Amino acid sequence: QKIVKQVEYQFSDINLVANEFLLKIMNKDSEGYVPLSVISSWKKIKSLGATNQMLVKALRTSTKLIVSDDGKKVRRRQPFTEKHKEELQVSDDHSGEFARGLIKKQPREGLQCRWKCEEHQDMPPPRA
């Protein structure tokens, strides 16, 4: 379960706004897949002692991610679009320091899409 939560977070809207590295990898594949080798190289995944077989088995239980049939790559169930990125940008109403902290440090549970997309409909409103 820790594996699933960690990988789901990495693929979440709020993380992808700040994680250009992962977004570039996703954009290289026409369906948005990321090689399992990339996921298994992440420090937090390594710290959980997850093998590739454990990753595949765990991630196949996710409701937000899809593992390829061959078990070699993972993608979001709902594609991350440029619209998602634009909508999640922090408005100019916030100071730069607060905005940077919000994007990089706050878990996605503290934010929500302005358009209430399906993935975020049950989330609490953004913190003031």
N, C-alpha and C positions, 0 to 999 in steps of 0.2 A: 504494500500500500504506500509506503514511503517513496518507493521508486516511481510509482504512478503519479503521485502528487508532485514530486520534483520535476518530472519530465513534462507533466501538464503545465506546471508553472512556467517552465522554460519556453513552451509553445504558446503561452497566454498572450492576449492582446497587449496587456500592459508591459510585459517583459519585451515583447517584440518591438515596441516603440523605441526602447532604449538599446536593444541588442542587434546592432547592425550586422554583426558577424553571422548570427543564426539566420537572420533575414536574407542575407546574401546567399547562403547555402540553400535555403528554401527556394529562392528565386531562380537558382540554376536548374532546378527540376521543374518540368512543365506541370506536374501535379503537386508540387510543394513538398516532396519527400526529402528527408534528411537521412543520410546513411547512419546505420546503427553504430558504426565505428566512431562517428562524431559524438553521438550521445554517450557511448561508453567511455569516452575520453574526458568527460566533464568531471571535475574534482568531486562534486557532491555525489555523483553516481559511483565513482570509484570508492569513495568513503563508505558507501553502503555495501561494498563487497559484491556488487552485482556482476554476474557473468552475462555474456550475450544471450545465453539461453534463458536466464532468469529475467533479463530485460524483456525479451520477446513475450515470454509467458505473462509477465506482469502487465505489460503495455497492451496486450490483447484484451485485457479486462477493462480498459479505459473507455469511457463514453465520449471522450473528447479527441482521442487520437486513433489513427488507423495504422496498423502494422501491415506492410506489404505481404503478399502471399508467401514469398520466399523468406520472409523474416529478416530481410537485410536493410530495411529502411522504414521510417516512420513519418507520418504527416498529420496535420490537423484534420479533423472531420469537417470543420467549417474553415474554408480558406481565409487567410488574412489578406485583405485587400488594401489598396491605397486609401480607400474611404475610411476603413477602420483606423488606419494610422492618423489620418487628418482629424477624425473625430476625437481621437484620444489625446491629441496634443493638448497640453495644458494651456488654458487661455491666458491672455496678457493680464488678467486681473490679479494673478499671483506674482509675488516677488520672484526673481530668478532663483534665489537660494531655495525657497520653498518648493518651487516647481521642480528643480533638479532633484531634491530629496523625495518628492512625491513620485516622480517617475522611476528613480533608481532604487529607492529603499522601501517603499510601501508595498505590501502585498496587494495583489489584484482585488482582494475582497474589499479594499477601501475605496475603490473607484467603480464607475460603471459607464457604459456607453451612453452618450446623449440620446441615441435613438432607441435604446432599450432592446438591443438585439437579443435573439433567443438565448444565446449563451449566457447573457448577463441579467436576464429578467428577474431573477430571484435575489439579486444582490442588494445590499443596503445602499441608500443614497451616498454620494461622495461626501467626505468630511469637509467641513468648512475651514 
